[in-house]
Amino acid sequence: MNMRSRILSILCIVALLLTSLAPVSSLALTADEAYAEGYDVSVQLEAEGAVLLKNSGILPLAEGTGVTVLGAMSYNYVEGGTGSAGGLDDENTVLMLDAFFEAGLDVNEDAWYWLEEQCGGERGVDSADPAQVGWTSYQKIHEFAPDVYEAAKDTLLLDGYTDYAIVTFSRSGAEGASPALDYDGDGSTLTGSTYLELDENEKALLAFTKENFAHTIVLVNSAAAMELGFIDSEEYNVDACLWIGHPGEAGITGVATLLTGRNNPSGRLVDTYAYDMTTNPTFYNTDDNRYANANGQTFYQYEEGIYVGYRYFETADSVGYFDSDEFASIAFKNGSVRGYDQVVQFPFGFGLSYTTFTEEIVSSDITLAPHGVNTVTVKVTNTGDVAGKNVVELYMDAPYQSDTERFGIKGRGLEKAKVVLVGFDKTDVLEPGASQELTLSFATDALASFDNFGQGCYVLENGTYTFNVQKDAHQWGDRASASVTFDLAEALIYNEEGVGARDTDKVVAKNALNDVTAGDGNMVDGYLSRSDIAGGMKAIMAHTSDETPNEEVTDAIEEVLALTDDESAEYTFETYLGGVKTTVTETLYAHGNNMMPFSEKTPDGLDAESFEDPLWDQTYYVVEGQITDNGNPVVVDSEPSEAHHVLTVQDLAGVDIYTEEGLKLFDLLANMTTIDEAIEIQGNSGWQVSEIASVGKPAEKSSDGPGEAANGTFPGATWFPCAVSIAATWNTDLARLEGVAYGHQAILAGVGDADAPAMNTHRSPFGGRNFEYYSEDGFIAGEIGGNAIAGIQSTGTSVFTKHAALNDGDTNRGGNTTWANEQAIREIYMLPYEISLKTYNANGVMGSLNRIGMSWFHYGMYKTIMREEWGWQGMLITDGDGGSGDCYNTPVAMLSVQGSMLSRGTYINARSTEAAYGDATEYVYARSMLHNIMRNCLYQYASTLTK
């Protein structure tokens, strides 16, 4: 660790004790200033985001306490995952030795330098990796064999340093593949071990510390939820456990301040931690799934529906499933269990502190009026002996099956999780005895469920709503800190005949993904239902990830997937509409795409030739010295006699496109461009956004890197703590500061458009890029990620938040057919993006690489929902390069949903593409989409300019 880092971290610790960080307002930072800002933010992220999971009274350690640091991954701890959200492990990486010394601990230096020598003398020496695959590999666990420690006892076990051992267990993640479900290689995912359990060398290390040390403190260095039952096992003497996620290059300094009590743990988990991964329904439908027909097409079936993460575990517990004989008779991977406490080790939202807090609802204003806002005010009091922060978590317990005729499948009703997070906030540092009141606000419309099987729109069912202040997701019912109820006498139906569109929607939201909901012919009656958790789980567990293909798609799907060139087929499927099973027919095109330039009608029934034919090559003028009533420039189409200049993109800096006048101005600006420029933007937006000379827009560099600006290619940039660590702070202000710091470094790196942040859902602990995504819950992901976006954009840097949506597993992500019901898609998987786009004005989105159903960039998701319902006007690009010619991810398919290609020159007019699909510009629909893409691109650039 260099001297600059040491000084900065000392200053940072002092700052953390005194106040919260304030944003740096200047955009013209030097590299050193930007590094200092990023460093300080990183330290506070871990100081507030690390989660205390267990404490048998030994923490905090008194300053001067002697500790021995053991474990290969204490030296080579994982800063972050690998791939497009990675970063650079460089001279700025803080070692535990330095961080612990600075926090006031007396570290056994002989043991540390022995550990350093075992690891090759510095971080990342792959030849010293005991797994012999390289330290950054996520395929193996990197711990030394027991005899390595036994042989070094004379060095490790020094007087004054045998009271406390600090051990780190790390798990990484990577783009392109998932952690191993069959880590031990016994040929089955249902027996043996997974990557997310301790291996034999790690267990042996715990046995070594039990034999030789009075106490063991475990640091869990993993963004993915692990099986942590070992911390309560009598085989070991784990007295304290702190989850630290992936702390980036500097966050370990914040972790150290928690060990000595200079800061009080206030992080809360953003995922559910189960004792046994096989009790999670997603375990049976993730990773490498292939059909026995359809040329081995890969797939994911989100059979669990809305019951993801805590929504599953809490709902299953509420109906008594975990206490049932049927559940107790199941032989899970780790054996049979009974009761919630044997299934879930740490609920979503869990986290310990060195003090205690009470939470009391002191007032509430809940009317559940359509388009209204409700509030709950909570008084938090520190009833313990030390200062600290507390998180207030507000959950809704909504009525279930109050009307099974009108809502959901007739006789079954609309699916509802037992509890759903609807609000949260974090206190300031409260001294012992001090109190603070926090008011949590939530819109009525945001509570509505999407009833795709019944009403085909959003609904808020009639019945009793309970709003609980809970310590975690499991503290509902009598365990809640405080509750308030409201009886909704009449259901709210968000359609034209009911209460209209939700306030945040431009038009009424209606079913847009019926073909995706219908699934692959094996699912429409198989989605998990609260009415029969046991039967649903039995069906789900019959499907096993990574096993020999034993499932087939229908002949109709196989036929559609085989379509090529300009072929089409009438695809007929069954789904539930109006509560009853209904047959639906839709037109699908090459490789399963549901919209192409030559389509006669759009999937929502519009005549494709009815779109307005746009203008190109026009000239407009800005009348200087004049503005409209809204403060926008006055633009005219004839050269005026007054002082004027030709309209450019700079003239629209700060113009709000989400107004009628603003939209018209950006349309006029797009009219000034050429169709060739639009083709360039649509087909050549890979790691760049090209120049648009006609309106003065310069070329911009785009770069991967949610973890570090410019993805580790800019010297001195900060590798920030991972998204999960940021979310675990439950601090939106801190997330925004991280975005500001990131944006400043992006500017220094010359990045105008950051492919960040990433907001997919932790559907399964085995998502390869879970470190890159925030949570299993879409609401907290949207609020934390949305604030990060606002911070980035405030610096003048644009974003492509990614990968919308259902890109939640990384194995076979390219071309994978992903099936889920529309309720789950909207309420869970699209929710983070909905919040980011609507509330925080994200000006760019990167879509997913997988198919949604059979379609690459499904019209219903990207055009109907994002553009028509949400009214979003930002720039949409693909993930992955796409391909020319006759392929499923062709640029003409992307054009059809108003999006551009993340590629180097994959154009709609490429010879091979035209040979397969014809000249797209012959169709007014395609020309209209090109014009809209240009308008979106110009808005994205102008939205971050200052007037």
N, C-alpha and C positions, 0 to 999 in steps of 0.2 A: 504494500500500500504506500503510495507516494505521500510526501509531506503535505501537498495541497489537499489531498483527500482527508488526511488526519486532522488538519486544522478545520476544514469545512465541517467534518462530522462533530467536532467538539462544539463549534458554534451552533450547529444544528440541534444538538442535545439541549443546549441552553435555551434556544428558541422554542423548542418543544415544551419546555417546562413553563415558559412565560406566556405563550400565546399561540394562536393558530397562524399558519402562514398566510401572508397577503399576496395577491397576485402581482406580478411584475407588469407594469403597464406599458413600458417602452417596448416597441417592436424592434428597435435597433440595438439589440444586445450583442456584446462581444461573445466570442466562444467561451471565455472563462465565466462570464456572467450567466450565460445560458446553462453551462455545466453546473454552476453553483445552484441555480434555480432548480434544475432537474434533480440534483443530488438531494437538496433539502426536501423537495416534494416526495421523493422516493423514501426517504427515511421516515417521514411522517405517515406515509401510506402504510408501511409495515408496523409502525408504532400503534396505529389505529386499526389495522386490518388483520394482524396476527390474532388467532383465536386460542384462548386458554381452554383446553379441553378437560384437563384433569389437574388438580392441585391438592395433594394430601397435606397441605399446610407448610410445605417447604419453600414455596415461593411467596414473596420475592426473596432472593438471596441478599444477605447483608453485604454491603460493599466491603471488599477485601477478602471475601470468601474464596477459598481455594477450590478450583475446579479442574477436572481433567477432561479434555475434549477427545472423543474417540469416534471412529467410524470413517471409512474412506470418503463418504459423502459430506462429512463435516468440513473436509478440506476442499473437495470438489463439488460443493453444493450446487444444485441446479438453479441457475439464475432465471431461466425461462426456457420454454420449449424451442424446437427447431422448425425451420421453414420460413414462411413469409411473415411470421410474427416473432422471429428470433431477434437476436442482437449480437453484439460483439463482446466477448469476454476479453477485456483489455486491462491496461494498467490501472484503470479506475475501479476495478473490482475490489471490494472490501473483503478482507479475510476475517474469519471468525476471531482469530487471535487478536487482531487490532480492535475489532468492534467490542469484544468482551473486556479487553483491558480498558478501553475508553469508558465503558459503562461502569467500571469500578471493580471488576472481578480480578482475582489473582489466578491467572491461567498457568497450569503446569507446562512450562515452556519446553522441558525435555520431552514430554509426551507429544507436544505439538510438532516439534521439529522432527521427531521420529516419524510422525504421521506424514509430514511433508516429504521426508525422504522416501517413505513407502510409496508415495504418490508420484515420485519422479522428480522431486525438487521444485516443482511449480505446478500450477493448475493446468489441467488439460494435457498431460503427457500420456498419450494413448498407449504407449508401450508398457506403462505401469498399471493399466487397468486390469484388475483381477479377472474381469469377465472377458478380456482379450477382444473387445469389439470397439473400444473407444468410449470415453467418458460421456459423451453426449448421446450415445445410443439409448433409445427407449426400448430396445428389444431384450436387454439383459439387465440384471441387477448387479451393481458394482460394489460388492463388499468383500473384504479380505477373509480368508479361511481362518478358522479358530486357532490353528497352530501359529499363525503370524502373531497374534496377540499373546499367546502363551509364551512364545519365545522372547517376548519383549517385556516381561513383567518387571524386571529390574529397572527399566526405564519408565514404565508407565505408572508403577505403584510407588510413588514417592510420599514421604511423610508430609502431612498437611494437605494432601490432594486426593485422599481416598474417601472423603465424605460425599462428594458429588461428581458423578460422571455425566457429561452431556453428550448424547448420541444423536446423530442425524440419519433419518431414513428418507431417501429421495426417490421420486418417480418423475420421469420426464414425459414429454408428449411430442408428437411430430405431425407435420402435414403429410397427408397421403396414406396413412395407415393407422390402425387402432392398436392399443395395447393388447397383448396376448390374453385371450380368454383361456387358452390351454398352455399356460406357461411351462408346466412341468413336462409337457409333451407326451402325456399318457394316452393321447388319442381321443380324449373326450373333454368337452367343456363342462361337463356335469360332475366331474370328479377331480381330485388333485388340486392344483393351485392355479391362480391367475397372476398376472404381473402386478396386480394391486394388493398382493399379500406379501408378508415377510417371506424371504427365502431362508434356507437352512443356515447360511452364514450370518444373516442378520439375527436370527434367533440365537445362534451361538454367541454373538456379541452381547446380547442381553443377558445370557447365562453368565458370561464372563464378568459383566458389570455387577450382577447380583452377588457373585462369589467374592468380588474384590472391592466393592464400593458400598457405602451405606445407603446411598440413594442414586437413582437414575432419573435424569431428565431427558425426555425424548422431544426432538424437534421433527415435525412432519413436514418435509420439504416436497410437497406434492400438490399440484393444482387439481388433480383428479381425486375423488373420494376413494379412500383406501379402506380395507378391512383392518380395523384397529383394535380388535378384541384383545390383543396381546397386552395392551396397557393395563388391563384389569386382571390379567392372569396371575395366579399365585406362583407360576413358574418363574416369574421375573419380579423385580422390585422397582417398577416404574411408578414413581411418586408424583411426577408432574409431566404433562404433555402439552406442548404448544404447537399448534398448526401455523406454519409460516408461509404456506403456498410457495410460489416462486418469487423470491424477493428482489429480483433484478440485481444490478451491480452494487447498490448501496443500501438496500433495505435491511440488510442484516444488522446494520447499526441501530435501526429502530427496534429490531428484535431484541438486541442486547439490553436496551433500556428497559424493556419489560421484565427481563430476568432479575434485574436489581431494583425494580420498583420506581425507577426514575419516571417511568410512565406506567399507567395502570391499564391492563388489557381491556379493550372495549370493542374488539372485533366480534363479529357474529358469523356463523357459517351461512353460506348461500347455497348449500347442497345438503341433502340428507345422507348420513353415514350409516349404512346397514352393516350388521355383523357379517352377513353372508350375501355376496352379490347375486346369488341365484334366487334370493327371495324377491328380487326386483323384476317386474314383468319384462322390462326392456332387454334383460339378459338373453332372452330366447329369440330375439329378432334384431340382431345387430351384427356388425363385422361382415364376414364373407358368406352371403346367402346367394344361391344360384338356383334358377328353375331347372327342373329336369327336362323341360322342352325349351322352345324359343331360343335355341342356340346357347343355352346356359346364361341367358340374360340375368344380370345381378339385380337384387331388389332389397328394399327394407319395407316391412309392414309395421306401421305404428298402431298395432292392434290394441294397445293400452288406451287409445283415445286420449281423453283429457287427463287421465290418471298417470301423470308423470311426476316423479320425485315425491315431494311431500303430499301432493294431491292424491297419490296412490296410497302411501303408507298411512296417512291420517284417515282417509276414507275407509280403507280396509279395516282399520282398527275400530272405526265408529260403528260398523255393521257387525262387529264381533268375529271377523274372519280369523284373526290371529289367535283367538281363544278357542276356535272350533276344533273338534276332533278331526275333521277333514284336513285342516291345515297341519295339525300335529302329526298326522300320519304320513306326511310327505317327507321323503328322504332328500333333503337339500344337500348341496355339496359338502357342507360342514356338519350335516346331521339334522335330526329333527328338533324343532323348537316349538314353544307355545308362548303366546302373549307378546304384546308390543315390545316390552322391555327386553325380550330375547331376540327381537327382529331388528329394531332400530337402536343403535348405540348413541348417536347424536342427531337430534332432529334439526331440520332446517331452522335457521335463526338462533341456534344455540351458541352460548359463549359465557365463560365465567369471568369474574372480576376479583380484585383484591378487596373490594368493598361490597356492600349490599345496597339495593335500591327498592323503594316502594313506588308503585305507579297507581294513580288514582284519577278517575275521570271526574273532573270538576265541573264540566259543562259540555253540552252537546246540542247541536242543531241539525237534526236528521229529519227530513221530510220526504226523501226519495221522490221529490217532484221531478218530472221529466225535464231535462235540460238544466236542472238546478245543481247547486253545490251544497254539500253537507259538511259539517265540521264536528270534530271531537277534540276537546281540550284535555290534556293529560298533565297532571302535576307529578313530577318526578322528584323524589327526595332521597338524598344520600343518607342512609341509616347506618353506615359503617364507620370505620375509623380512618380511612384514607381518601384522598381526593380521587375522582375519576369521572369518566363519561358513561352515559347509559344510552342504549338504543331503545326507542319505543316502536313496537311492532303492532300494527292494527290489522286484524284479520276479519273477514266477513264469513259468517255461517249462514248461508242462504237456504231458503225453503227448498225441499226436494219432493217431487211428485205431488205438488199441490193441485195440479191439473194434468192428468195423463191423457186426456182426450185432445186438448188443444196443443200441447207442447211435447216435442220429441216424438218418438215412436209411440203410437197409440197403445195404451196399456202399460207402457214402460216409463214414459216421461222423458223430460229433458235432463241430461246428465249434469250433475253438480258435484264438485269436490266438497268434502266436509268443511274445509276452511280454505280461504284464498287471501293472500296478502293484498291489502288495498291501500295501505299507507304506512309510512315510517318516517322517523326523524331521529336526530341524535342531539343529545344535550351538549352544552358547554361542559368544561371541567367543573364539577360540583364539589365543593369542600364538604367535609363531614357535617351533617345537619342542614346543609343548604338544599334549596328546592329550585326548580325551574318549571314553568308551564310551557308546553308545546302544543300548538294547535295543528292538527292534521286535517287537511281538506281532501275531499274526494267527490268527483262528479257522479251524479246518479247514473248518467248514460254510460260511464265507464264500468259500472257494475253489471251491465246487461250481459247475458249469455247469447251466443249465436246458435240459433235453433235451426240448423240446416235440415234436420229430419222432419221438423214440424212446420212452423210458420215460414221458414225460409228467410228469416231476418233476425235481428237482435230482439230479445225479449227480456223483461224483468218480471219474473213470475210473481204472482200474488202469494202472500203468506208472511210469516214472521222472519224478519232479518235480525240477526244478532251480530253486533260489532264488538269484538273482543280485543282488549289490550293483553297481549300474550308475551311471555318471555321467549317463546319459540313456537314453532308450528304445532307442537303437541299440547300446548297449555290451553286447550279449549275446554268448554264446559265449566265445571266447578273449579278447574285448575287455573282459569284465566285470572289475571291481576284485577281486571275490571271489565264490565260489559254494559252495553246499552242496547235496547231492542227497538224495533219499529215494525208495526204491522201495516203492510201494504195491502189495502183492501181490493184493489183492482190491478190486474197485470198491465204492464206497459209494453205495448207491441210497437216496435219501431219500424212502421211501414206507412204508406200513404193513408190507409184507413185508420191507423192508430195515432201515435204521437209524432209521426214524422221521423226524419233522419236524426241520428244522434248529433249533438251540437258540433262535434268535431268532424263529421262527415259532410261532404259536399252534396251527396245524394243518398237516398236510402240504400243501405247495404243489403244485397240479396245474394242468394246462392250463386256462386261463381265457379265452384270446383266440384260439381256433381260427379264427374268422371273420376276424379281423384278419390273422393269419398267412397265411391263404389268399390274401389280396390281392384284386385287382380282376379276376382271371381271367387276368392276364398274368405272374404272379409266382411261384407256389408252386414251380416248378422253376427259377426264375430268380434266386434269392438267391445272392449271391457265395459261392463255396466255396473253401476252401484247396486242395482237390483239383484245382481247375481255375481258377486266377486268370485266366489268359489268356482262356479261353473266357467266363468271367463278365464280364470287363471289356469284351470285344467286344460282348456283349449289352447291357450297361449303356450303352455309348457310342452305341448305336443310338438311345437316347432323349436328346433334347436339350431342356434347359430353355428356356422362352420362345419356342419355335418354333411354327409352325402346328400345331394339334392333329392328331395322326396316330394316336392310340391310343383304343380304345373299351373301355368296360366291358361285362361280360356283360349279356345281356337280363335275367337274374335280378336283378342289382344295379340296373339301370335301373328295373325294376319296383318294387323296394323303396324306392328314393329317391323314387319318385312317390307312395307311400302317404300318405294324409291321414287326419285325424280319428281314429276308432277302428278303422281298417282294420288288417289284419295280413296277412302272407304267410309261407308256408313257404319259407325260403331254403335252397337246396341248393348246396353247394360242395365242392371237393376240397382235401384237405390230407394231410400225412403223419402217421399215428398208428401207434405200434408199429413204425415204420420203413418202413411201406408206404403207398402212396397209398390214401386212404379217402374215401368220400363221407359228408358230414355234413349233416344238416338241422336248422335252427334257426328258431324263430318270431321274426320281426321286425315292428315296428310303424311307426307314422307317421314318415316321413322317415328311416327306418333305425334308429330307437331299438330297443334290444334288451330293454328292460323298461319297462312302464307300470303304473300302479296297478291296471288292470283285467286284467292278465295272469293266466292261470290257474296258470302255473308260472313260477318264476324260471329264468334261464338255466342255473343249476346243478342244476335238476331238483326243487327244493322246491315243495310245494303252497303257493301264495301265500295261501291261506286258513288255513294251519296256523300262521301267526305269532301270537304271544300278543297279545291285545287289551289295550292299555295302560289304566291308570287315569289319571284327570284329577281336578282339584279336591279332592284329598285334603288332610288336615292331619296333620302329624307334629310331635312335640315333642322337644326336646333336654333331657335331664336334666342340670341344671347341677351342676358339681363332679364329674362322673363321666366316665371315658374307658374305651374298650375296651383290650384287651391290646395292640392295635396303635397306641394313642394317638389313636384317632378318637373323635368325640363319640358318646355313647350316644343313640340315636334310637328313640322308641317311637311307636306309632300311637294310643295312648289317653292322655288327659291325665293325667299322674302326680301323685301327692300331694306329691312332693318339689319343690324349686325347679326351675323349668323355663321354657322359652320356646319359641315356635313356630320350627321349623327355617327357616333362611334360607341363602342361598348363602354368606354370610360364615362360617357354621359349618363349611363344608367346605373352608376355606382350607387348602391343603397336603395334602388327603386324596388318596391315591394311587388313582386310578381303575383302575389295572392290578393291583389285588388284588380278590379275591372280595368282601371286605367293602367296599372303596371303591366298586366298581361298584354294589353294592346301595344304598349311601347316595346315590349320584348318581341312581339310578333312583327312589328315594323322593322326592328333591328334584324330579325331573321330574314325578312323580305329583301334586305340589302345584300345578303350573301348569295352565293351561286350554288346550284345543285351539285356541282363537282366538289365544292368545299364541304357540302353536307355528306356526300359519299365518303370523303376523306375522314371526316369526324366519325362517321358510323363504322367504318371498317379499319381504322388505324389508330385506335386509342389504347394501345398496349404500352403501359408504363410511360405514357405521355398523353397530352391533349394538344393536338396540332394547332398551328397558327391558323387564324381566320383573318387573312389580310384585308378583306373587303371592309371589315368593321374595326380593324385595329386591335384585334385580340392576339396577343403574343403566344408562341408555343410555351407549354408548361411541362415540367417534369413531374411524372407520377411515380410513386414508389410504394412498394410493400412496406409493412413494418408497424403493426400495432404495438409491438414490444419496444421498438426503438426507431426513432425517425431515420429514414433512409435505410432501414433494415441492416444496420451494422456496417454500412459502407462509408459513413462520415466519421472521421476521427474525433474522439471526444464526446460523441453523442451519448446520452444516457440510456442504458437498458433499464427501463422502468419495471417495477413489480408487475406481475401478470394481471390480467383482467380479473381473475378470481380474487386476488388479494385486494384489488381496488374496490371491488363490490363488497368484500367482507368488512370494509370500513363502515358501510351503511352511512356514508358521509358524502352527500352530493356536492357540497362546496369543495371538498378535497378532490373529488373526481374532476371537477371543473378546473382546479388548479393544475392537475396533472395534464389536462388537455392544453392549457395555456403553455405550460413548460414544453410539452411535446411540439406544439405549433411553433414556438420560438426556435427550437432546434431544427424543425423542418425548413424554416426560412434560411437558416445558416447553411443547410445542406442543398439549397436550391430546389426544394420540393414544393411545388405549388398545389399538388393534389395528393393527399395521403390516403393510401388504401387502409383506412383505419377509422374507428376501432372496429373490432369484430364482435358480433352480437348473437351468434347462434345459441341455441338452447343446449344445456347439458341434459340431453334426453337420457343418456346412459353414462355411467362413470367411464365407460370404455370409448368415449369419443376421443379420437387421436389429438384433436386440437382444443380440448376442454380448457387448457391453460390460456388459450386465446379468447375464450368466451367467458361471460360474466357469471352465469348462474343457471340453475334448473328452473328458475322463476322468471317469466318474461317481464313482469312489472318492475322488479328491482333492476333487471338488466337494462330496461329501457330508461329508467331514471338515472342510473349511474352512467350508462353509456351515453345517454342524451346530454348529460352535463359535460362529459368529456368532449363530445362533439362541439358543444357550444364554446368550450374553451379553445379548442383547436381553431374553429372558424373565427373567433374573436381576434386572432393574430393575423388574419388575412390568408390563412391556409384553408383550402377546400378539403372535403373528405369524400371518400367512397366507403361508407360503412358497409360491412360485409358479414356474411354471405347470405343475403336474403333469398330464400329461407329454406328450412328443412335440410340444410347442409350440416347435419348434426353428427354424422359419422364420417370418417375419412377413408375407410377401406372401400374401394370401388366407387369413389365419389363421382368419377366422370362417367355419365351415361346411366348411372344407377336409377332404376325406376323406384320412386318413393311414393308409398300409398299412406294416406292419413285422412281422417274425416275433417270436414271443413270447420267444425267447431273447435277441434284441437288446433288446427292450423291458425285460425284467427286468434284464439284466446291464449295460445302459448307460443307458437313458433313465429308468427308475424307480429306479436305484440311489441317486442323490443323495437322493431323497426317502425311500427305505427307511432309509438311514443316519440321516437327520435325524429321522425319526419314531421309529425304534426306539432309537437310541443317545442322541439329544439331546432327545427328548421334545417335538418341535415340536407345539404345541397347535392349530395351524390350517394348512390347506392351501387354496390357490386352484388350481382345476383349469384345464384348457386350454380355449381357445376353439374349437379345431379338433375335428372328429370323430375318434374312434379307430375306424378302419374306417369304417363308416357311422353309428355310434351316437354321439350327443352324450352324453358321460359314460357310457362303456361300463360295464355292470354288472360285467364280469369285472375291469376295472382298479380301479374305485372301490369296489365292494362286496366282491367275492370276494378280491382281493389285499389292498387296503388295510385293509379292515375284518375280514374273516374270517381270512385268513392272518396278517397282521401284527398283528391285534388292536387296531388304532389307534382311539382314542376321541376324537380332537380334532374341531374344527369344519371342515367342508368347504364352500367356496363356489365359485361359478362365476367365470370370467373373462368380462367382458362382461355386458350387461344381461339377455340372454335376451329372450323375447318372450311376449306373451299370445296366446291364440287358437291357431289351427292353424299351428304353426311347429316347426322341428326342435329349437330350444333352449327349449322350453316348460318352465315350472316343474314340471309333473307328471313330466316325464322326469327332472329333477334330483331331485325328491322320491324317485323310485324307486331312487336310489343313495345316499340318506341325505345329501342336501346342500341347501344354501340358495342363494338367488339374489343375485348382486351386482347389485342393482337397487333402484329406488325404487318399490316396490309392484307387483311382478309376482307376483300371488297365484294359488294353485291354484284359488281360488273366484271368480276374475274371470269376469264374464259370458261373455266370448268363449272363455275356456279351458274353462269348463264346457260351453259349447255344442259344443265340438269333442271333448272327451274325457270328459265326464260329471263327476259330483261325486266327487272322489278320496276324500273322507272316508267314502264308503259302503263302502270296502274295508278290511278289517282290515290288509292289507299296508301300505297308505298310512298308516293311523293308527299302526301300529307304527313306520314310518319317521319320522313327525312326532314321536313320543315320543323316538326315538333322537336326532333332530336337536336337540331341546330339551336332552336330557341332555348331548350333546356341547358345545353352546353354554354351558351352565352350568359344565361342567368347564373349558372354555377360560378362562372368567373366573376361576373359583376357583383355578385352578392357578398363577396368578401373584400371588395374595394372600398376605400373610404372616399367620401366626397371631397 
